[in-house]
Amino acid sequence: MTAVTLSSQRFKVLLAGVFSQILCVGVARFAYTPLLPVMQQQTWMGDADGGWLAALNYAGYMLGAVLAASIHSIYIKDTLFRCGLILAVLTTAGMALTEHFWVWAGLRFLAGLSSSASMLLASGLILHWLIQHRQRGELGIHFAGVGLGMIVAAVAVEMMLQLSFSWQTQWWGFSLLGAALLVPAWRWLPRPEKPVEGVHAANSQPAMPATRTFMRWMLAAYFCAGYGYVISATFLVAIVEREPLLAGMGNWTFALAGLAAAPAVMLWDLVARRVGYLGALIIAMAIQVVGIVLPAITANAAIVLLSAVLYGGTFLGCVSLVLTMAGRLYPSSPARLMGQMTLAYGAAQICAPALTGMLAEASGHYGVGLWLAGGFVTLGAVLLACLRKVDQTAQRLDAAAKASVYA
């Protein structure tokens, strides 16, 4: 394969990942966030119901993480990735067909399962392709698709609201968009190649097994990061729309968060090369705390928009950095550690929305939930700072990030 052909192929592979993220995360997952206030206005849904549906979505994502961690065959992972693309479209369309809570719950669960296809399975497949073809093993461009998906979801809902579309019609619109996104996501990610004997081993990096201390502290810190992430990811539009001075700005605020997230993942790769993976994570989580709690402090429009930028510019960087770390530690089978990390992240995402929804219904606002989320992320940053000082795995990872192995 010539250098030009390889460069073109790399671009298409990364774009396949971007389109899969827009479909499985932007449409199947994040469409729910800007549609939540619409569904609350036009159906029986309350704050607690909305929180439980979000929790079930992340329970599905957590099951997907278990599958990603337990399956070793890259060919089976490729098949499940493609099944996830189809499932994302079907579950999106299914939301328009009923107002029954338990049917919605099942659909949100399956939509969460499909989102793991792009976040974990596609991540592993793309990282495998990059390493096999001696390309830089970074997933920043792939995860930019999540930010783009947030923008697509927010702008699509705002446009459909201007056309006075009902909540059902909006779900149908998203399902048609999802079907269009499925085509490049499916076609541009090559099926896994059988490695040429003797070549794969030569092209592989040696594994750097993590210590028990690293795994325990890292899982706890990533749980805290997941708790902070999911509150704004689920309720940001509803939080903004509840403020009289900010009414009508919810979707644009969510789009701004996505706009900040799209390039941020690549910027955090650059930060990691300077200060190491854990150093970059600590900085990102410290900034994210500010972004999370600002809406609890003030309803000033400029401050809330700043909050969206700080949140969007950090949450996805955290995910990308952690999953890239998994690829560095276990280059031949990154999905296993990716799955373990995502279990911790997903566990927080199951309990946090349900708890926050109940707190909001009881108090009439989301302030308590936001402060609680900020506290968890602060704790996670402290754990990482301590881990960076005492653990050899953390130090090796930081050295690997700064070494920039692949050209």
MIMIDO-734378 format. One record per residue (C-alpha): residue number from 0; chain; x, y, z. Coordinates in steps of 0.001 Angstrom, whole numbers. Layout:
# residues N
NUM:A:X:Y:Z .
...
END
This chain:
# residues 407
0:A:0:0:0 .
1:A:1474:3345:-1075 .
2:A:1773:6278:1318 .
3:A:-996:8174:-532 .
4:A:-3335:5175:-519 .
5:A:-2611:4523:3155 .
6:A:-3313:8159:4024 .
7:A:-6612:8059:2102 .
8:A:-7588:4773:3746 .
9:A:-6735:6144:7198 .
10:A:-8944:9168:6555 .
11:A:-11908:6967:5559 .
12:A:-11433:4681:8560 .
13:A:-11451:7644:10930 .
14:A:-14491:9120:9154 .
15:A:-16307:5799:9536 .
16:A:-15726:6129:13254 .
17:A:-17000:9715:13236 .
18:A:-20208:8738:11438 .
19:A:-20729:5784:13783 .
20:A:-20375:8161:16749 .
21:A:-22889:10627:15290 .
22:A:-25328:7750:14744 .
23:A:-24891:5633:17876 .
24:A:-24150:8432:20346 .
25:A:-25412:11630:18736 .
26:A:-28710:10225:17458 .
27:A:-29401:7089:19516 .
28:A:-28170:8631:22788 .
29:A:-27968:12429:22717 .
30:A:-31170:13131:20789 .
31:A:-32895:12311:24076 .
32:A:-31298:15312:25849 .
33:A:-32796:18128:23700 .
34:A:-36006:16123:23258 .
35:A:-36475:15624:27015 .
36:A:-38116:19049:27654 .
37:A:-40305:18559:24554 .
38:A:-41455:15142:25747 .
39:A:-42080:16513:29239 .
40:A:-44304:19225:27762 .
41:A:-46228:16967:25379 .
42:A:-46472:13720:27376 .
43:A:-46922:12583:30957 .
44:A:-43134:12394:31629 .
45:A:-41763:14030:34812 .
46:A:-38234:14706:36065 .
47:A:-37894:11382:37847 .
48:A:-39181:9447:34806 .
49:A:-36689:11243:32583 .
50:A:-33883:10369:34966 .
51:A:-34830:6694:35088 .
52:A:-34961:6440:31291 .
53:A:-31487:7972:31116 .
54:A:-30260:5511:33757 .
55:A:-31600:2567:31748 .
56:A:-29845:3902:28661 .
57:A:-26548:3747:30533 .
58:A:-27378:295:31865 .
59:A:-27529:-831:28237 .
60:A:-24225:883:27588 .
61:A:-22775:-940:30571 .
62:A:-23903:-4297:29170 .
63:A:-22181:-3360:25930 .
64:A:-19012:-2676:27907 .
65:A:-19188:-6167:29421 .
66:A:-19561:-7692:25964 .
67:A:-16664:-5645:24608 .
68:A:-14472:-6764:27501 .
69:A:-15391:-10445:27260 .
70:A:-15149:-11060:23506 .
71:A:-11654:-11680:22183 .
72:A:-12313:-12348:18498 .
73:A:-11922:-9170:16461 .
74:A:-14174:-10682:13794 .
75:A:-17037:-11101:16271 .
76:A:-16441:-7546:17480 .
77:A:-16732:-6327:13890 .
78:A:-20035:-8176:13472 .
79:A:-21410:-6765:16728 .
80:A:-20315:-3257:15706 .
81:A:-22418:-3531:12554 .
82:A:-25348:-4938:14504 .
83:A:-25045:-1935:16808 .
84:A:-25391:451:13859 .
85:A:-28671:-1196:12845 .
86:A:-29915:-1281:16434 .
87:A:-29270:2464:16806 .
88:A:-31616:3215:13900 .
89:A:-34341:791:15018 .
90:A:-34430:1957:18642 .
91:A:-34588:5607:17540 .
92:A:-37591:4883:15314 .
93:A:-39210:2829:18073 .
94:A:-39366:5833:20424 .
95:A:-42010:7408:18160 .
96:A:-44337:4403:18310 .
97:A:-45481:4485:21945 .
98:A:-45905:6479:25163 .
99:A:-45617:3423:27398 .
100:A:-42877:3854:30010 .
101:A:-41620:273:29958 .
102:A:-41437:148:26173 .
103:A:-39488:3389:26231 .
104:A:-37305:1888:28954 .
105:A:-36514:-1144:26811 .
106:A:-35749:1026:23802 .
107:A:-33454:3333:25783 .
108:A:-31682:264:27193 .
109:A:-31095:-1113:23686 .
110:A:-30052:2316:22421 .
111:A:-27422:2365:25176 .
112:A:-26277:-1068:24059 .
113:A:-25894:257:20511 .
114:A:-23870:3268:21684 .
115:A:-21196:928:23030 .
116:A:-20711:-244:19426 .
117:A:-19266:3111:18396 .
118:A:-17622:4071:21695 .
119:A:-15922:747:22452 .
120:A:-16113:-1730:19580 .
121:A:-15387:832:16878 .
122:A:-12659:2348:19062 .
123:A:-10962:-1030:19340 .
124:A:-11383:-1823:15636 .
125:A:-9999:1557:14571 .
126:A:-7110:1394:17037 .
127:A:-6326:-2119:15797 .
128:A:-6271:-885:12192 .
129:A:-4079:2093:13045 .
130:A:-1538:25:14955 .
131:A:-1530:-2719:12298 .
132:A:-749:-109:9624 .
133:A:1854:1681:11784 .
134:A:-222:4834:12261 .
135:A:-363:7017:15365 .
136:A:-2527:5206:17930 .
137:A:-4682:8188:18938 .
138:A:-8484:8322:18839 .
139:A:-9046:12070:19024 .
140:A:-10624:12371:15564 .
141:A:-12854:9357:16206 .
142:A:-14208:10845:19420 .
143:A:-14787:14186:17743 .
144:A:-17852:12436:16328 .
145:A:-19464:12576:19766 .
146:A:-19227:16366:19848 .
147:A:-20523:16556:16282 .
148:A:-23371:14256:17312 .
149:A:-24328:16646:20105 .
150:A:-24398:19521:17624 .
151:A:-26484:17517:15159 .
152:A:-28969:16494:17869 .
153:A:-29403:20008:19257 .
154:A:-29653:21778:15906 .
155:A:-32037:19146:14502 .
156:A:-34413:19502:17461 .
157:A:-34304:23297:17254 .
158:A:-35089:23213:13527 .
159:A:-37936:20752:13983 .
160:A:-39369:22854:16815 .
161:A:-39414:25844:14469 .
162:A:-41510:23693:12124 .
163:A:-43823:22789:15046 .
164:A:-43044:19081:14768 .
165:A:-44402:16929:17576 .
166:A:-42091:14808:19694 .
167:A:-43076:11697:17687 .
168:A:-42269:13363:14370 .
169:A:-38907:14444:15720 .
170:A:-38004:10872:16635 .
171:A:-38989:9818:13103 .
172:A:-36750:12548:11714 .
173:A:-33832:11289:13766 .
174:A:-34411:7717:12580 .
175:A:-34189:8837:8926 .
176:A:-30992:10734:9702 .
177:A:-29625:7652:11420 .
178:A:-30324:5484:8382 .
179:A:-28324:7903:6222 .
180:A:-25407:7887:8684 .
181:A:-25347:4091:8797 .
182:A:-24137:3777:5183 .
183:A:-20675:5433:5458 .
184:A:-20177:4099:8998 .
185:A:-20709:565:7665 .
186:A:-18850:812:4350 .
187:A:-15746:2823:5285 .
188:A:-14545:723:8215 .
189:A:-12798:-2282:6633 .
190:A:-13472:-5771:7828 .
191:A:-10556:-6991:9974 .
192:A:-7737:-8455:7904 .
193:A:-6088:-11724:8723 .
194:A:-2564:-10784:9840 .
195:A:272:-11948:7642 .
196:A:2290:-14519:9552 .
197:A:5233:-12906:11303 .
198:A:4151:-9355:10492 .
199:A:1589:-8769:13202 .
200:A:3974:-9675:15992 .
201:A:6651:-7461:14597 .
202:A:4283:-4497:14315 .
203:A:2786:-4901:17768 .
204:A:3866:-2941:20790 .
205:A:4595:-4919:23953 .
206:A:1891:-4825:26603 .
207:A:2459:-2803:29785 .
208:A:287:-4640:32341 .
209:A:-1273:-2325:34912 .
210:A:-609:-2740:38617 .
211:A:-3452:-3484:41016 .
212:A:-3035:-67:42593 .
213:A:-3378:1609:39222 .
214:A:-6526:-327:38328 .
215:A:-8261:285:41658 .
216:A:-7547:4005:41795 .
217:A:-8149:4520:38091 .
218:A:-11516:2756:38205 .
219:A:-12575:4844:41210 .
220:A:-11466:8080:39522 .
221:A:-13236:7151:36283 .
222:A:-16423:6397:38233 .
223:A:-16254:9943:39590 .
224:A:-15695:11325:36078 .
225:A:-18707:9383:34819 .
226:A:-20918:10794:37560 .
227:A:-19995:14344:36614 .
228:A:-20326:13793:32890 .
229:A:-23790:12288:32855 .
230:A:-25613:15027:34756 .
231:A:-24983:17698:32144 .
232:A:-25232:15168:29307 .
233:A:-28754:14238:30413 .
234:A:-30207:17401:31925 .
235:A:-28318:20355:30387 .
236:A:-31163:21415:28084 .
237:A:-33788:20954:30820 .
238:A:-31642:22915:33317 .
239:A:-31302:25868:30935 .
240:A:-34963:25856:29892 .
241:A:-36086:25934:33543 .
242:A:-34486:29375:33987 .
243:A:-36895:32162:32848 .
244:A:-34020:34332:31647 .
245:A:-32616:31480:29552 .
246:A:-35819:30063:28032 .
247:A:-35275:29093:24405 .
248:A:-31487:28742:24798 .
249:A:-31377:25104:25863 .
250:A:-30734:23497:22481 .
251:A:-28174:26120:21467 .
252:A:-26370:25648:24777 .
253:A:-26187:21906:24139 .
254:A:-24961:22547:20587 .
255:A:-22262:24845:21982 .
256:A:-21124:22065:24306 .
257:A:-20853:19754:21298 .
258:A:-18989:22416:19333 .
259:A:-16461:22672:22145 .
260:A:-16184:18887:22409 .
261:A:-15470:18161:18735 .
262:A:-11972:19717:18494 .
263:A:-11167:19315:22182 .
264:A:-10418:15601:21913 .
265:A:-7523:16326:19544 .
266:A:-6304:19173:21734 .
267:A:-6210:16887:24770 .
268:A:-4044:14452:22782 .
269:A:-1575:17310:22366 .
270:A:-1789:18187:26071 .
271:A:-1078:14544:26953 .
272:A:2101:14632:24895 .
273:A:3319:17514:27053 .
274:A:2187:16478:30552 .
275:A:1301:12789:30196 .
276:A:-2073:11055:30187 .
277:A:-2790:11378:33900 .
278:A:-1612:14976:33960 .
279:A:-3970:15803:31103 .
280:A:-6833:13985:32853 .
281:A:-6289:15922:36078 .
282:A:-6342:19243:34223 .
283:A:-9439:18266:32251 .
284:A:-11360:17161:35341 .
285:A:-10439:20314:37266 .
286:A:-11801:22451:34423 .
287:A:-14884:20247:34151 .
288:A:-15776:20868:37803 .
289:A:-16083:24578:37058 .
290:A:-18228:23872:34008 .
291:A:-20582:21624:35954 .
292:A:-21262:23885:38948 .
293:A:-21539:27274:37192 .
294:A:-25255:26822:36325 .
295:A:-25937:26133:40017 .
296:A:-24329:29447:40951 .
297:A:-25906:31826:38440 .
298:A:-28463:32046:35640 .
299:A:-26444:34682:33775 .
300:A:-26565:33766:30072 .
301:A:-22878:34407:29397 .
302:A:-21826:32302:32401 .
303:A:-24113:29429:31402 .
304:A:-22677:29475:27885 .
305:A:-19170:29451:29366 .
306:A:-20240:26473:31458 .
307:A:-21291:24621:28298 .
308:A:-17916:25342:26661 .
309:A:-15951:24156:29712 .
310:A:-18075:21026:30034 .
311:A:-18005:20184:26329 .
312:A:-14301:20907:26083 .
313:A:-13389:18417:28814 .
314:A:-15776:15475:29221 .
315:A:-14973:13888:25868 .
316:A:-11270:14536:26313 .
317:A:-11408:12462:29492 .
318:A:-13017:9535:27673 .
319:A:-10608:9714:24758 .
320:A:-7564:9884:27018 .
321:A:-8651:6902:29115 .
322:A:-9452:4706:26107 .
323:A:-6182:5687:24420 .
324:A:-4425:4692:27652 .
325:A:-6054:1272:27324 .
326:A:-4579:983:23848 .
327:A:-1130:1884:25172 .
328:A:-1301:-646:28000 .
329:A:-2694:-3533:25919 .
330:A:-2112:-2723:22222 .
331:A:-3080:-6192:20995 .
332:A:-6389:-6328:22907 .
333:A:-7374:-2815:24080 .
334:A:-11115:-3533:24237 .
335:A:-10719:-5628:27391 .
336:A:-9375:-2756:29488 .
337:A:-11668:-322:27659 .
338:A:-14581:-2451:28855 .
339:A:-13389:-2500:32462 .
340:A:-12946:1264:32499 .
341:A:-16341:1760:30913 .
342:A:-17962:-442:33559 .
343:A:-16821:2046:36189 .
344:A:-17886:5002:34048 .
345:A:-21206:3343:33250 .
346:A:-21983:2415:36864 .
347:A:-21949:6105:37749 .
348:A:-24113:6882:34743 .
349:A:-26797:4465:35912 .
350:A:-27189:5835:39427 .
351:A:-26486:9535:38797 .
352:A:-29402:10422:36445 .
353:A:-31970:8563:38544 .
354:A:-30765:10222:41763 .
355:A:-30566:13669:40151 .
356:A:-34029:13319:38617 .
357:A:-35534:12438:42001 .
358:A:-33695:15312:43703 .
359:A:-34926:17730:41028 .
360:A:-38512:16526:41348 .
361:A:-38381:16892:45125 .
362:A:-36697:20314:45168 .
363:A:-37954:21822:41921 .
364:A:-34425:22546:40609 .
365:A:-31192:20784:39634 .
366:A:-28822:22712:41916 .
367:A:-28195:19920:44430 .
368:A:-27484:17440:41641 .
369:A:-24982:19790:40010 .
370:A:-23055:20398:43243 .
371:A:-22984:16661:43924 .
372:A:-21635:16010:40434 .
373:A:-18948:18669:40883 .
374:A:-17911:17066:44154 .
375:A:-17491:13657:42542 .
376:A:-15317:15011:39725 .
377:A:-13154:16870:42255 .
378:A:-12640:13626:44169 .
379:A:-11669:11863:40933 .
380:A:-9029:14497:40129 .
381:A:-7547:14154:43628 .
382:A:-7333:10361:43240 .
383:A:-5507:10737:39917 .
384:A:-3060:13261:41394 .
385:A:-2189:10806:44167 .
386:A:-1954:7879:41735 .
387:A:419:9774:39465 .
388:A:2904:10160:42305 .
389:A:2936:6607:43665 .
390:A:2313:4172:40803 .
391:A:4795:2834:38232 .
392:A:2118:2129:35592 .
393:A:994:5757:35704 .
394:A:4580:6904:35272 .
395:A:5159:4535:32324 .
396:A:1982:5789:30658 .
397:A:3029:9395:31017 .
398:A:6431:8535:29539 .
399:A:4749:6723:26615 .
400:A:2516:9718:25916 .
401:A:5487:12056:25785 .
402:A:7519:9642:23634 .
403:A:4919:9813:20806 .
404:A:5780:6356:19457 .
405:A:3951:6518:16139 .
406:A:4618:9077:13425 .
END
